[in-house]
Amino acid sequence: MNSKLRDEHTDSLFDAILLLKDREECYNFFEDLCTIAELKALAQRLQVAKMLREKRTYTEICEQTGASTATISRVNRCLVYGADGYNTVLDRLQEKDGQMNV
């Protein structure tokens, strides 16, 4: 964990997020918390991570998401060398999708 990131305010933010019960509550909270651009940027990064794990090319990811090559490169670094946050979430989303398709 990045010690520059961890503090009581960030802990409180994450505690608040963990209290959200469903997608609608997430929409409401994040609409109040973030600008539309900030939220779209977060969603874009998650989509980029998913596409990178699917072995899509940078060109294809740029075209489909509108992400810059710098953003794609940063997300890729996080996938390979990061704190494993993207992989944890993407694995869980994949498990959830697999269960829903049964």
Steps between C-alpha positions, in 0.01 A plus 500: 500500500627842407566682827440836327144389426406361841365748753191544717310694232560237234408228750172684563432525127556129448290416805220710351528324163485160669169602661328548164243226444427502129576659164241778550662605828838498322364725226357740756815513713746532215285760322528713814868417558649527150460710191361317200845519339668345806252216517523435126881493529480238776256290297723534193806375691314191617389430142859546381621252763239248389600537136871471583432173679316385189828569311348776288741735322560859605351614170184299554469625859552862389233466233242332724551697823646832390782452751839647418802275458639659818192388695517152350868476587437610858220248545721231350778583749248467781383163369857371487675677788221656707324413823283238321184705541394479136563125491303441820197689370519357148529145635194554718303656215592204280385256772174691540438501123577129486250427775233708327546305175442162668 
